[in-house]
Every structure is written in structure tokens, then in C-alpha cells.
Amino acid sequence: MTIQIIDPLTDSRWSDLAARHPRATAFHQTGWLKALADTYGYRPIALTSASAGEPLRDGMVLCHIASWITGHRLVSLPFADHCEPLLDGPAALEDFVIRLRQERILQRCKYLELRLRTDFQDAHGLQQSDSYWFHELDVTPPLERIFKALHKDSIQRKIRRAEKEQLVYEAGRSELLAEEFYRLLLVTRKRHQLPPQPRIWFSTLVNCMGDGIRIRVARKNGVAIAAMLTLRHRAGVIYKYGCSDAAFHQLGGMPFLFWKLIKESHATGAETIDFGRSSLTNNGLVAFKDKFGTAKTLLKYYRDPSVKTKDEAYRDSSTTRQNISILPDALISLAGRMLYRHIG
């Protein structure tokens, strides 16, 4: 099989494939790829067996990350928990992996990485580098059944508390919602001793994803206390970012927003909500997502060759986390902008 390389940002055949392939998600959309390119300078490439001028029947998309700190690498895809190859079946993966290895060598990349939901069993020589729990909620049952499956004390009770407190809910993609979301993101990331993604990443996402992105905010007495950002592609919704002010946690802002997300997804014909990944050892996060009735499966990441990069060592450093917790907001945001360009 001859594999061609195309530019998914300029070749309209890629957006056509992403629109109709059953394994495609919001991460395959041209908007996500353009946001990565515009914000971080990553160069998207797509591989396909289709000849020039033919409709795409298959494809795999990656980004070339060029960093003077962490080196060059091919990743499918940066800041996405998963990105399935859009192939007819596992048998086709071998030809794509062979071509990817050639491209890695040609571009002098340290490694290539695939982030897979499907267990291909035979990864054709790629080495498994990491694994995570992947959480997904089926939103096709009646709402009454979905609500009944929520944890009674941690989720149901907090939703009722939020409704009793008369939290105000708003959803959309306005500048005000984006500002409220980012303010809460800074608060949350500082609480967790993690650098925030740069503000420009979110404004670019809003511009590039169009109607496929939505920001939800819960307010108390006019003050935003919880927010989330979600993506949508056909019948699949992705909960991508969430943040809140711990001073108001007792009001149930985040469970309230999740219930609004579930109800709206159900009403608009969505079938699943992707709750993202969790570290296998992060028992608290796993338990939180379990309380919404999600099902969990393994995400497997593969690299060729298997290496640990400088950015991973940096993020794992306790000193780094402690420094972030004491920085003022302006410097935390700047640190995030400098760091995320090199992570991917």
C-alpha cells in the first residue's frame, strides 16, 4: 500500500473524512488542528492511502512538534487524550506505521506517539509508553435513569443544593464567558500546582471550532463559581476543561454544570460524553468520574522509540509544582504560555 502525506489544513478531503468516519472525534476536526498550529506553531500532517484527487477512504493525523527544549517529535495529537487512526481495520495499521517511521527519520524526530482508544493488539513494533483510564458516559437512556445512576450523596445531593441555591446558568461562546472561564482556570490550576494553558489557546479554540465548542458557567449572586469547556462532533461530546472556585464548592457548581451538560447532550441527540482520561494511580479523579456512572476502559499510548522527554521530567518535579503555587496570576499565565509550546 502506498501512503501519501497531505496537509489537512489546506486539503478539503481531510475535513470530509473527519465529518463522516465513524471513529472521528472533535480532535480530528480541522478547527482543532488549526488551533494547534496558530497557538503553538505545530505543523499538522495527515497520512492516507488515497491518491491525489481521490476522496479519502482512510487517514491518520499527527502534528510535528519542533522544540529547542524537548526536541522534534510526531504526536497524534497534542493536548488530545486520544486520536484514533481513521482506518478500515487493524490490518491497515502496519503500512501506516511503516510510513510513519520513515517520516520520523526524515524529519529527525526523537519519537512518534499514537494515543489509541482501540486496542489494536499488534502495534507493529511500537512500544507501549503509557496507559490511562478513559471514562465515557452513555447519554442515550432516559434522563431519569441517568440521574438515578449518579452517586446519591456526592452528585445528586449537590445538584439539588445548587438548584436550591438558585445558581444561574449560562452557556455559549461569548467573550464574557471565556473571560470567566479563564479566571476560574487560573484559580484551579494554581490550586493544583499546575501551569495553566495560555489564554490565547482558548480564544483561538473558540474562533477555530465555531459551533463545535461551548463554555458553561455557573454563577452565584453574579459571580462565576464554576465553568467548563466542551467540544462536540456529531453524536459525541467531549468534556475537555473544567474549573471552579474552591470557596464555593459547597454550592455544588461543578455537579450542577455536569447535569446541565448531560441534559443538553441528551436533548440534542448526543450518544456519549467523553469525560477524558485519568492516571491509573489517581484514585480520587477516577472515583469522581465513576460517580457519574461512566464506564472506563484503557487508553494505550505507543511510541517509537520509547523515550522520556525533558518536559515530562519537568512536569513531574515537585519543586516545579511548589513554585507554581506561589507565583502571582500574571506570572503563572506567562509560565504556562512558555511551557506548553514545548509539551504537546
Sequence and secondary structure as in RCSB ss.txt:
>XXXX:A:sequence
MTIQIIDPLTDSRWSDLAARHPRATAFHQTGWLKALADTYGYRPIALTSASAGEPLRDGMVLCHIASWITGHRLV
SLPFADHCEPLLDGPAALEDFVIRLRQERILQRCKYLELRLRTDFQDAHGLQQSDSYWFHELDVTPPLERIFKAL
HKDSIQRKIRRAEKEQLVYEAGRSELLAEEFYRLLLVTRKRHQLPPQPRIWFSTLVNCMGDGIRIRVARKNGVAI
AAMLTLRHRAGVIYKYGCSDAAFHQLGGMPFLFWKLIKESHATGAETIDFGRSSLTNNGLVAFKDKFGTAKTLLK
YYRDPSVKTKDEAYRDSSTTRQNISILPDALISLAGRMLYRHIG
>XXXX:A:secstr
   EEE TTT HHHHHHHHH TT  GGGSHHHHHHHHHHH  EEEEEES  TTS  S BEEEEEEEETTTEEEEE
E TT S    B SSGGGHHHHHHHHHHHHHHTT SEEEEEESS  S  TT EEEEEEEEEEEE  S HHHHHHHS
 IIIIIHHHHHHHHTT EEEEE  HHHHHHHHHHHHHHHHHTT     HHHHHHHHHHHGGGEEEEEEEETTEEE
EEEEEEEETTEEEEEEEEE GGGGGG HHHHHHHHHHHHHHHTT  EEEEEEEETT HHHHHHHHTTT EEEEEE
EEEES    HHHHHHT HHHHHHHHHS HHHHHHHHHHHHTTT 
